[in-house]
């Protein structure tokens, strides 16, 4: 089982950060993938039950489903279709820095069937997130 854990502080209130990152279409700069919502959630278009398709330039698509969304606190999602990753769970935890800013604690866990592949994917994902956080910050 691989774990990617990255954190970042933003100069905007938690409410603004959560609102931005809860919208599927805003995740492209963070994840480095094309992102498209393909199914709306039960009570919110981007909330619990919503499904997004992610792909690399239209190829290798996979789907993620939001499994928990607590406004301004937490978003959880799982890969539900089209990926070689197993037992995938992504968790974004939002908190205030106390100075009008916000803190994002982002953890992704998963496994693969191919030994060692999990470490390669985890390293690449961590790098992508570290590059993506400043891009998101500039959008806010």
C-alpha positions as CSV (number, residue, x, y, z in Angstrom):
1,X,0.0,0.0,0.0
2,X,1.4,3.4,-1.0
3,X,0.7,6.7,0.6
4,X,1.1,10.2,-0.8
5,X,0.8,12.9,1.8
6,X,1.2,16.6,0.9
7,X,0.2,19.8,2.6
8,X,0.0,23.4,1.5
9,X,-1.0,26.7,3.0
10,X,-3.1,29.1,1.0
11,X,-3.7,32.9,1.5
12,X,-7.4,32.6,1.3
13,X,-10.1,31.6,3.8
14,X,-11.0,27.9,4.1
15,X,-14.5,28.6,2.5
16,X,-12.9,29.9,-0.7
17,X,-10.4,27.1,-1.0
18,X,-13.0,24.4,-0.3
19,X,-15.4,26.0,-2.8
20,X,-12.7,26.1,-5.5
21,X,-11.3,22.5,-5.0
22,X,-14.8,20.9,-4.6
23,X,-15.5,21.8,-8.2
24,X,-14.2,19.0,-10.4
25,X,-13.3,21.3,-13.3
26,X,-10.9,23.2,-11.0
27,X,-8.7,20.2,-10.3
28,X,-6.8,20.1,-13.6
29,X,-3.9,22.4,-12.4
30,X,-3.5,20.4,-9.2
31,X,-3.7,16.9,-10.7
32,X,-2.1,17.6,-14.1
33,X,-4.9,15.7,-15.7
34,X,-8.0,16.6,-17.8
35,X,-11.0,16.5,-15.5
36,X,-14.6,16.4,-16.5
37,X,-17.7,15.8,-14.2
38,X,-19.8,13.1,-15.8
39,X,-22.4,12.6,-13.1
40,X,-23.8,15.0,-10.5
41,X,-24.0,14.2,-6.8
42,X,-27.2,13.5,-4.9
43,X,-27.5,17.0,-3.3
44,X,-24.7,19.0,-4.9
45,X,-23.4,18.7,-8.5
46,X,-19.8,18.1,-7.2
47,X,-20.9,16.4,-3.9
48,X,-21.4,12.9,-2.7
49,X,-22.1,10.5,-5.5
50,X,-20.7,12.8,-8.2
51,X,-18.3,11.2,-10.7
52,X,-15.5,12.8,-12.6
53,X,-13.5,11.4,-15.5
54,X,-9.8,12.0,-15.5
55,X,-7.4,11.4,-18.4
56,X,-4.0,12.3,-19.8
57,X,-4.8,14.2,-23.0
58,X,-7.9,12.2,-23.6
59,X,-6.2,8.8,-23.2
60,X,-6.1,6.3,-20.3
61,X,-9.4,7.6,-18.7
62,X,-10.5,6.6,-15.2
63,X,-13.3,7.7,-12.9
64,X,-13.4,8.9,-9.4
65,X,-16.5,9.1,-7.2
66,X,-16.9,11.5,-4.3
67,X,-17.8,9.5,-1.2
68,X,-17.8,12.2,1.4
69,X,-18.1,16.0,1.3
70,X,-18.3,18.0,4.4
71,X,-18.3,21.7,3.4
72,X,-15.1,23.6,4.4
73,X,-13.8,20.5,6.2
74,X,-13.3,17.4,4.1
75,X,-13.6,15.7,0.7
76,X,-13.1,12.0,0.1
77,X,-13.2,10.1,-3.1
78,X,-12.3,6.8,-4.6
79,X,-11.3,5.5,-8.1
80,X,-14.3,3.5,-9.2
81,X,-13.6,2.7,-12.8
82,X,-10.7,2.3,-15.3
83,X,-7.6,2.2,-13.2
84,X,-5.0,-0.4,-12.3
85,X,-4.9,1.1,-8.8
86,X,-6.7,-0.9,-6.1
87,X,-8.1,0.3,-2.7
88,X,-7.6,3.9,-3.8
89,X,-8.8,6.6,-1.4
90,X,-8.1,10.4,-1.7
91,X,-8.8,12.6,1.3
92,X,-8.6,16.4,1.3
93,X,-8.8,18.0,4.8
94,X,-9.3,21.7,5.0
95,X,-8.5,23.9,8.1
96,X,-7.9,27.5,9.0
97,X,-4.4,28.8,9.6
98,X,-5.8,31.4,11.9
99,X,-4.5,34.3,10.0
100,X,-7.2,34.4,7.3
101,X,-5.6,31.7,5.4
102,X,-6.2,28.0,5.0
103,X,-4.3,24.7,5.2
104,X,-4.9,21.7,2.9
105,X,-3.8,18.3,4.1
106,X,-4.1,15.9,1.1
107,X,-3.6,12.1,1.5
108,X,-3.9,9.5,-1.2
109,X,-3.6,5.8,-0.5
110,X,-3.7,3.0,-3.0
111,X,-2.2,-0.4,-4.0
112,X,-1.3,-2.0,-7.3
113,X,-1.1,-5.5,-8.6
114,X,2.5,-5.0,-9.9
115,X,5.1,-5.0,-7.2
116,X,7.0,-1.6,-7.1
117,X,4.5,0.2,-9.3
118,X,2.9,1.8,-6.3
119,X,6.1,3.5,-5.3
120,X,6.6,4.9,-8.8
121,X,3.1,6.2,-9.1
122,X,3.3,7.7,-5.5
123,X,6.5,9.5,-6.3
124,X,5.0,11.0,-9.5
125,X,1.7,11.9,-7.8
126,X,3.6,13.7,-5.0
127,X,5.6,15.7,-7.5
128,X,2.5,16.6,-9.4
129,X,0.7,17.8,-6.3
130,X,3.7,19.9,-5.2
131,X,3.8,21.6,-8.6
132,X,0.0,22.0,-8.6
133,X,-0.5,23.7,-5.3
134,X,1.1,27.0,-6.4
135,X,-1.0,26.9,-9.6
136,X,-4.2,26.6,-7.5
137,X,-3.0,29.4,-5.2
138,X,-2.6,31.7,-8.3
139,X,-6.2,30.9,-9.3
140,X,-7.7,31.9,-6.0
